């Protein structure tokens, strides 16, 4: 059909044919699109974003009128290096790792609002905002001591902020806290002072314990001595009472056994044979005239 009657070919007709073939192929290829695994397709028709998001697989579209923008809905790892101020106004240099994903059903709204650069427009600013808000609630030392608690709080607040935009945080980690050299020196000095204070308190407590133990030992010894003295005194008192009772019993028995003749006999036994030079009316001795006779 492209040959002339003289046997030559018409270049014009050939060119038109080639253009027609290219147009047909373009229309054919532009009539469908392929959405790979882990992605969704946002359909843009003459600049208007459709809410109907294309899922994985092959889909038809209107050639030249519709364009399909692919959104990656797989988990994306983002690392952010930023700074914030603590409650005690210390500069905290932080490296954060955020794993997030885009909701398939919200792909169209994210693309409609910010296009394909949603990470720089939405995610990173949200990370910085949440970090500054949370870190400002803690002192620098508290951030170090409560790292897991701070990380969980950052994760919860960031997830809450991004969820309404169709972005979900899958994992959040604080890779590094970094403080100014002046603060590190101050912390080390404080730790040394606290250790010295603890050592001093420990020594004082040990001395107190030793003194208390010695005082208790002395009290126990004094109580033992007092108990021993009490027992000895009670024993001595009982002995005296027993001796007194025994003596009284002996005196009683002696008094019962004595009669007048025995008493006179005892007087004679104890007399030295000398008469007194002076006597009263009473005669202290027995009448011995009968004895002389």
C-alpha angles and dihedrals in degrees: 000000000000093000121101123221090258091058098256126119125246109237093198094055091046091052092050090051092052091049090049092051092049090049092051092049091048091051091047094048092043092053095076139033135198121225110201125219115287093023139095129207123232110206116219115191112192089329095314115120114223122217090219104096117202115232128210116307140044119326135179121236139174108267117237090001101064130048125189119214114199118223120198108230096178122109110282123201115219126184117199127190113197145140135239139172122247126221090267090050097255117151109242117197107201138188113200131187116207125185111195141159136204118243110243093220091051097046092102094053093049091049091044093052104038108002119221097329095076093131094063093037102042115009104045095044089049091052091051093047095049093044093053092046095050099040091052089064094061136058117237092255091049090053090057095043095044101037096137092048092050091047092052091049092049090049093051096047095044092048091050092050095048099039093076089056092052096257120122125198110224098179138001128192137174104224097183144359114203126186134191117274091243091056093048090053090049092050092050091050090049092050091051090050091048091050091050090048091050090049091050092048090048092052091047091049090049091051090048091051091049092048091048091049091050091048091049090048091052091048090050091048092048091049090049092050091047090049091049091049090049092050091048092048092049090049091049091048091051090048092051091048091049092048091048091049091047092048091048090050091049091049090048092051091044091051091050093051096050121094132172097270093051091050092050090048092053090051091053092047091054096043115107094209096255123118117224117255094223127031136169128232091284118080107227093198136055123264104267096179090098090050091051092051 
